[in-house]
Amino acid sequence: MKTVVLGGGIVGVTTAYFLAKAGDEVVVVDRCDGVALETSFANAGLIAPGHSYTWASPRAPKILLKSLFAEGQALRLKLTADWRMWAWCWLFLQNCTVERSRLNTSRKVRLCRYSQRLLQQMTQDERLIFDRISGGLLYLYRDPASFERGVSNMSILADNGLPLQTLDRRAVVALEPALAVSANSIEGAIYCPSDESGDAHLFTRELALRCQALGVEFQLGTTIRKVHASADRIDYVDTSQGRVSGDRYVLALGSYSPFLARQLGYRLPIYPVKGYSVTLPIDEWHEPPTLGGVEENQLVAWARFGQRLRLTATAEFCGYDTNHSPADFSHMLQTAQALFPNGADYRRPSYWAGLRPMTPEGTPLIGPARHGNLFFNTGHGHMGWTMSCGTAKILVDMMSGRRPDIDITGMTLQ
């Protein structure tokens, strides 16, 4: 059985791995010259079931509205004439109820926990090296009201089996000494000891090498032009390097999945949400954090990868624009410098912006399409690193006629 995977990000490569382990002949096609060079390239690096909350919450509409008039909002809406964004936003708003928020968060955390177990097993089996740190993650709060709200909200994650601990200021500093200098500005934290961090780009590159050893062919630097289909089957894919054909096809193109799907008559509820990251070098005299985490008041995440410190922030609804300027990063840099004044060399930033493929619910789309030999694995949003191994295994199980290990209600097109 030959399967063509369209997309060479972390989702496409993990899918290729599980397909190859199941005995398939696999071809991965991507327009970039290497794997994981778009959304997977410089993301937050957090493997974080402890941060599985859906973005579509009762507080989200007010934040989006406020972002039209005030700077520094974690969710940022830019006015645009793109009707697809407004159609997506309407679906997003329908999920901003207490009931829908709890349901979608429960689905996300179950998937994330399952996926993390698979990632850990894969890391051990394949001896993958990707600057992994497994000591847990810290979710910091700067004032009593936000801390109280965070503790209240964490019950939904705990109810789904996630181990969570509440820490006061002293316990936070004991766990992460790099925060000692900013301790007076910290009210407390939620600590998830099972969460992790690691470089998703390095992971994907390492896994691609293991895939090649299993016989997977990578056609990189190859633009997908059109998918040719008959009434109920995909016939072949027309690319810049010629025709690519197989018995089955997996669409794993992240934010660009809707474009290809539209050729075949599908309207995928996926829209890009722009995120920003900055990576800073760490020298021997710096005092960087060891554990990753999130400053919850400003929603600025950090993670250490060896001698680099990665900061990420902002969810911007602005279409397919990945342009950025230094001013876009000032907010996260100010937050990080307040927490870790000597955490890294803030004078030598490396800036990046990428697109998260979001569904209104925050859960991905997995499984078969109307065309009998087409399958979806896309729409992972801000949790692609955490969810990738799980959705890949679920999809390959479905393609092989096996029942998935977990309930995937709400994650299929049906």
C-alpha positions as CSV (number, residue, x, y, z in Angstrom):
1,M,0.0,0.0,0.0
2,K,1.4,3.4,-1.0
3,T,0.4,6.5,0.9
4,V,1.2,10.0,-0.1
5,V,1.4,12.5,2.8
6,L,0.8,16.1,1.7
7,G,2.7,18.2,4.2
8,G,6.2,17.9,5.8
9,G,5.5,19.6,9.2
10,I,5.5,17.8,12.5
11,V,2.0,16.4,11.8
12,G,3.0,15.1,8.3
13,V,6.2,13.6,9.5
14,T,4.7,11.8,12.5
15,T,2.0,10.5,10.2
16,A,4.6,9.2,7.8
17,Y,6.4,7.5,10.7
18,F,3.3,5.6,11.9
19,L,2.4,4.6,8.3
20,A,5.9,3.3,7.7
21,K,5.9,1.3,10.9
22,A,2.6,-0.2,9.8
23,G,4.2,-1.4,6.6
24,D,3.1,1.3,4.1
25,E,5.3,2.7,1.3
26,V,5.2,6.4,2.1
27,V,6.0,9.6,0.1
28,V,6.0,13.0,1.9
29,V,5.5,16.1,-0.3
30,D,6.3,19.6,0.9
31,R,7.1,22.9,-0.8
32,C,9.8,23.8,1.7
33,D,13.4,22.7,1.3
34,G,13.3,20.9,4.6
35,V,10.9,19.4,7.1
36,A,9.2,21.6,9.8
37,L,10.1,24.9,8.3
38,E,6.7,26.6,8.7
39,T,4.5,26.4,11.8
40,S,6.7,23.7,13.4
41,F,9.9,25.8,13.0
42,A,10.0,28.2,15.9
43,N,6.9,27.5,18.0
44,A,6.7,27.7,21.8
45,G,8.2,24.2,22.3
46,L,5.9,23.3,25.1
47,I,4.5,19.8,25.3
48,A,1.6,20.9,27.5
49,P,-1.5,19.0,28.3
50,G,-1.5,21.4,31.3
51,H,-2.3,24.2,28.9
52,S,-5.1,22.5,26.9
53,Y,-7.7,25.1,27.5
54,T,-9.7,26.0,24.4
55,W,-9.3,29.6,23.2
56,A,-13.0,29.8,22.6
57,S,-14.0,30.7,26.1
58,P,-16.6,33.1,27.6
59,R,-13.9,35.7,28.1
60,A,-12.6,35.6,24.5
61,P,-15.2,37.9,22.8
62,K,-14.4,40.7,25.1
63,I,-10.7,40.3,24.6
64,L,-11.0,40.3,20.8
65,L,-13.2,43.4,20.9
66,K,-10.8,45.2,23.2
67,S,-7.9,44.4,20.9
68,L,-9.4,46.7,18.3
69,F,-8.7,49.7,20.5
70,A,-5.9,48.6,23.0
71,E,-2.5,47.2,22.5
72,G,-1.0,44.3,24.4
73,Q,-4.0,41.9,24.2
74,A,-3.2,38.2,24.1
75,L,-5.9,37.7,21.4
76,R,-5.7,40.3,18.6
77,L,-8.2,40.9,15.9
78,K,-7.3,42.9,12.8
79,L,-10.1,44.2,10.6
80,T,-9.9,42.6,7.1
81,A,-12.1,42.1,4.1
82,D,-11.5,38.4,4.1
83,W,-15.0,36.9,4.5
84,R,-13.5,33.5,5.4
85,M,-12.1,35.0,8.6
86,W,-15.5,36.5,9.6
87,A,-17.3,33.1,8.8
88,W,-14.7,31.4,11.0
89,C,-15.1,34.0,13.8
90,W,-18.8,33.4,13.8
91,L,-18.2,29.7,14.4
92,F,-15.6,30.6,17.1
93,L,-18.1,32.8,18.9
94,Q,-20.6,30.0,19.0
95,N,-18.1,28.0,21.0
96,C,-17.5,30.7,23.5
97,T,-20.1,29.4,26.0
98,V,-19.3,27.8,29.3
99,E,-20.7,24.5,28.2
100,R,-18.9,24.4,24.9
101,S,-15.6,25.6,26.4
102,R,-15.7,22.8,29.0
103,L,-16.5,20.2,26.3
104,N,-13.8,21.3,23.9
105,T,-11.2,21.6,26.7
106,S,-12.0,18.1,27.9
107,R,-11.6,16.7,24.4
108,K,-8.3,18.5,23.9
109,V,-6.7,17.4,27.2
110,R,-7.6,13.7,26.6
111,L,-6.0,13.9,23.2
112,C,-3.0,15.7,24.5
113,R,-2.3,13.2,27.3
114,Y,-2.6,10.3,24.9
115,S,-0.3,12.0,22.4
116,Q,2.3,12.8,25.0
117,R,2.5,9.1,26.0
118,L,3.1,8.2,22.4
119,L,5.7,10.9,22.0
120,Q,7.6,9.7,25.1
121,Q,7.6,6.1,23.8
122,M,8.8,7.3,20.4
123,T,11.5,9.4,21.9
124,Q,12.7,6.3,23.8
125,D,12.4,3.8,21.0
126,E,14.1,6.0,18.4
127,R,16.6,7.8,20.8
128,L,15.5,11.2,19.6
129,I,17.5,14.2,20.7
130,F,15.6,17.6,20.7
131,D,16.7,19.6,23.8
132,R,14.0,17.9,25.8
133,I,13.4,18.9,29.4
134,S,10.9,16.7,31.4
135,G,10.7,18.5,34.7
136,G,7.2,19.9,34.3
137,L,5.9,23.3,33.3
138,L,4.9,26.4,35.4
139,Y,1.9,28.5,34.8
140,L,2.5,31.8,36.6
141,Y,0.0,34.3,37.9
142,R,0.8,37.9,38.9
143,D,-2.2,38.9,41.0
144,P,-4.6,37.3,43.4
145,A,-7.7,37.6,41.1
146,S,-6.1,35.9,38.1
147,F,-4.5,33.2,40.3
148,E,-7.9,32.4,41.9
149,R,-9.5,32.2,38.5
150,G,-6.7,29.9,37.2
151,V,-7.1,27.6,40.2
152,S,-10.8,27.4,39.6
153,N,-10.4,26.7,35.9
154,M,-7.8,23.9,36.4
155,S,-10.5,21.6,37.8
156,I,-11.6,20.7,34.2
157,L,-8.0,19.4,33.5
158,A,-7.7,17.7,36.9
159,D,-11.1,16.0,36.3
160,N,-9.6,14.5,33.1
161,G,-6.7,12.9,35.1
162,L,-4.0,15.6,34.8
163,P,-1.8,16.0,37.8
164,L,-1.7,19.6,38.9
165,Q,-0.4,21.4,41.9
166,T,-0.9,24.9,43.2
167,L,2.2,26.7,44.4
168,D,2.7,29.8,46.5
169,R,5.5,32.3,45.7
170,R,8.1,30.5,47.9
171,A,7.4,27.1,46.3
172,V,7.6,28.6,42.8
173,V,11.1,30.0,43.5
174,A,12.2,26.7,45.1
175,L,11.2,24.9,41.9
176,E,12.6,27.5,39.5
177,P,15.4,29.6,41.2
178,A,15.7,31.8,38.1
179,L,12.5,33.5,39.3
180,A,13.9,34.5,42.6
181,V,14.7,38.0,41.4
182,S,11.1,38.6,40.3
183,A,9.5,36.7,43.1
184,N,7.7,39.7,44.6
185,S,5.7,40.2,41.4
186,I,4.5,36.6,41.4
187,E,1.3,35.6,43.3
188,G,1.6,31.9,42.7
189,A,1.5,29.2,40.0
190,I,-0.1,26.0,38.8
191,Y,2.5,23.4,38.3
192,C,2.0,20.4,36.0
193,P,4.9,18.0,36.7
194,S,4.1,15.8,33.7
195,D,4.4,18.6,31.1
196,E,7.6,19.0,29.1
197,S,9.4,21.2,26.6
198,G,11.6,20.6,23.6
199,D,12.4,21.9,20.1
200,A,9.7,20.8,17.7
201,H,11.9,21.6,14.7
202,L,14.8,19.4,15.9
203,F,12.4,16.6,16.8
204,T,10.9,16.6,13.4
205,R,14.2,16.6,11.7
206,E,15.4,13.7,13.8
207,L,12.2,11.8,13.2
208,A,12.5,12.4,9.4
209,L,15.8,10.6,9.5
210,R,14.2,7.7,11.2
211,C,11.5,7.7,8.6
212,Q,14.1,7.6,5.8
213,A,15.6,4.6,7.5
214,L,12.2,3.0,7.3
215,G,12.0,3.7,3.5
216,V,10.0,6.9,3.5
217,E,10.7,9.1,0.5
218,F,10.7,12.9,1.0
219,Q,10.0,15.1,-2.0
220,L,11.0,18.5,-0.6
221,G,11.1,21.8,-2.4
222,T,8.1,20.4,-4.3
223,T,5.0,22.7,-4.7
224,I,1.6,21.0,-4.8
225,R,-0.3,22.5,-7.7
226,K,-3.5,20.5,-7.9
227,V,-5.2,17.3,-6.7
228,H,-6.9,15.4,-9.5
229,A,-9.9,13.3,-8.5
230,S,-12.7,11.3,-10.0
231,A,-16.1,11.0,-8.4
232,D,-15.1,9.3,-5.2
233,R,-11.3,8.8,-5.3
234,I,-8.1,10.9,-5.6
235,D,-6.3,9.9,-8.8
236,Y,-3.0,11.8,-8.5
237,V,-1.3,15.0,-7.3
238,D,0.2,17.4,-9.8
239,T,3.4,19.0,-8.4
240,S,6.2,21.2,-9.6
241,Q,8.3,18.1,-10.0
242,G,5.7,16.1,-11.9
243,R,2.9,13.7,-11.0
244,V,2.8,11.9,-7.6
245,S,0.3,9.1,-7.2
246,G,-0.5,6.5,-4.5
247,D,-3.2,4.3,-3.2
248,R,-4.1,6.7,-0.4
249,Y,-3.6,10.4,0.4
250,V,-3.3,12.3,3.7
251,L,-3.9,16.0,3.8
252,A,-1.6,17.5,6.5
253,L,-0.9,21.0,5.2
254,G,-1.8,22.9,8.4
255,S,-3.1,26.4,7.7
256,Y,-3.0,25.7,3.9
257,S,-5.2,22.6,4.0
258,P,-8.4,24.6,3.2
259,F,-6.9,25.7,-0.2
260,L,-6.3,22.2,-1.4
261,A,-9.5,20.8,0.2
262,R,-11.5,23.5,-1.6
263,Q,-10.4,22.1,-5.0
264,L,-12.2,18.9,-4.0
265,G,-15.4,20.5,-2.7
266,Y,-14.6,20.6,1.1
267,R,-14.9,23.6,3.3
268,L,-12.6,22.9,6.2
269,P,-13.3,25.1,9.3
270,I,-9.7,26.1,9.6
271,Y,-8.2,29.6,9.7
272,P,-4.7,30.8,10.4
273,V,-4.0,32.5,13.7
274,K,-0.6,34.2,13.7
275,G,1.8,33.7,16.5
276,Y,5.2,35.4,17.3
277,S,8.3,34.0,18.8
278,V,11.8,35.3,19.6
279,T,14.8,33.1,20.3
280,L,17.7,34.4,22.4
281,P,21.2,33.1,22.9
282,I,22.3,32.0,26.4
283,D,25.9,32.6,27.5
284,E,27.7,31.1,30.4
285,W,27.2,34.1,32.7
286,H,23.4,34.2,32.2
287,E,20.9,32.8,34.6
288,P,18.2,31.2,32.4
289,P,15.2,29.2,33.6
290,T,15.4,25.5,33.5
291,L,11.7,24.8,33.4
292,G,9.4,26.1,30.7
293,G,6.1,27.8,31.4
294,V,3.6,30.5,30.7
295,E,3.1,33.9,32.3
296,E,-0.7,33.7,32.3
297,N,-1.6,37.4,32.7
298,Q,0.1,38.4,29.5
299,L,0.1,34.9,27.9
300,V,3.8,34.9,27.2
301,A,5.4,31.4,27.1
302,W,9.1,30.5,27.5
303,A,11.1,27.4,27.0
304,R,14.8,26.7,27.2
305,F,16.5,24.7,24.4
306,G,20.1,24.1,25.4
307,Q,21.8,27.5,25.1
308,R,18.7,29.2,23.6
309,L,15.7,30.7,25.3
310,R,12.5,30.8,23.3
311,L,9.7,33.3,24.0
312,T,6.3,33.2,22.3
313,A,3.1,35.2,22.5
314,T,0.0,36.6,20.8
315,A,-2.7,35.1,18.8
316,E,-3.5,37.4,15.9
317,F,-6.4,37.0,13.5
318,C,-5.0,38.7,10.4
319,G,-5.1,36.1,7.6
320,Y,-2.1,34.6,5.9
321,D,0.3,37.5,6.7
322,T,3.6,36.4,8.4
323,N,5.3,39.8,8.2
324,H,6.7,41.2,11.4
325,S,8.8,44.0,12.8
326,P,10.8,44.4,16.1
327,A,7.9,46.3,17.6
328,D,5.7,43.2,17.5
329,F,8.0,41.5,20.0
330,S,8.5,44.3,22.5
331,H,5.6,43.2,24.7
332,M,6.9,39.6,25.2
333,L,10.5,40.8,25.7
334,Q,9.4,43.2,28.4
335,T,7.5,40.5,30.2
336,A,10.4,38.1,29.9
337,Q,13.0,40.6,31.1
338,A,10.8,41.4,34.1
339,L,10.7,37.7,35.0
340,F,14.3,36.8,34.0
341,P,16.4,40.0,33.9
342,N,19.6,38.0,33.3
343,G,17.9,35.0,31.6
344,A,19.5,35.4,28.1
345,D,21.2,38.0,25.8
346,Y,18.2,40.2,25.0
347,R,20.4,42.3,22.7
348,R,20.6,39.5,20.1
349,P,17.0,38.4,19.3
350,S,16.0,36.2,16.4
351,Y,12.5,37.0,15.4
352,W,9.9,34.7,13.7
353,A,6.2,34.6,13.0
354,G,4.1,31.7,11.9
355,L,0.5,30.6,11.4
356,R,-1.4,28.2,13.6
357,P,-4.1,26.2,11.8
358,M,-7.1,26.8,14.1
359,T,-10.5,25.2,14.2
360,P,-13.3,27.1,16.1
361,E,-13.3,24.4,18.7
362,G,-9.6,24.1,19.1
363,T,-9.6,20.3,18.3
364,P,-8.1,18.9,15.1
365,L,-9.7,17.2,12.1
366,I,-8.8,13.6,11.8
367,G,-10.0,10.8,9.6
368,P,-11.6,9.9,6.3
369,A,-13.1,12.3,3.7
370,R,-15.9,11.7,1.2
371,H,-13.3,10.5,-1.3
372,G,-12.6,7.0,-0.4
373,N,-8.8,7.2,-0.4
374,L,-8.4,10.7,1.2
375,F,-7.8,11.3,4.9
376,F,-7.4,14.4,7.0
377,N,-4.9,15.2,9.7
378,T,-5.0,18.9,10.2
379,G,-6.2,21.9,12.2
380,H,-4.1,21.4,15.3
381,G,-4.0,25.0,16.3
382,H,-1.5,26.0,19.0
383,M,-1.2,22.4,20.2
384,G,0.4,20.8,17.1
385,W,3.6,19.8,18.9
386,T,1.6,18.3,21.8
387,M,-1.0,16.6,19.6
388,S,1.0,15.4,16.7
389,C,1.9,11.9,17.7
390,G,-1.6,11.2,19.0
391,T,-3.4,12.3,15.9
392,A,-0.9,10.4,13.6
393,K,-1.5,7.2,15.5
394,I,-5.2,7.7,15.6
395,L,-5.3,8.3,11.8
396,V,-3.2,5.3,11.0
397,D,-5.4,3.1,13.2
398,M,-8.5,4.4,11.3
399,M,-6.8,3.8,7.9
400,S,-5.9,0.2,9.0
401,G,-9.5,-0.5,10.2
402,R,-8.6,-0.4,13.9
403,R,-10.6,1.5,16.5
404,P,-8.7,4.4,17.9
405,D,-7.4,4.1,21.5
406,I,-9.4,7.2,22.6
407,D,-12.8,8.7,21.9
408,I,-12.4,11.2,19.0
409,T,-16.0,12.6,19.0
410,G,-15.9,16.1,17.6
411,M,-12.7,15.6,15.7
412,T,-13.9,14.3,12.4
413,L,-15.8,15.8,9.4
414,Q,-18.8,13.5,10.0
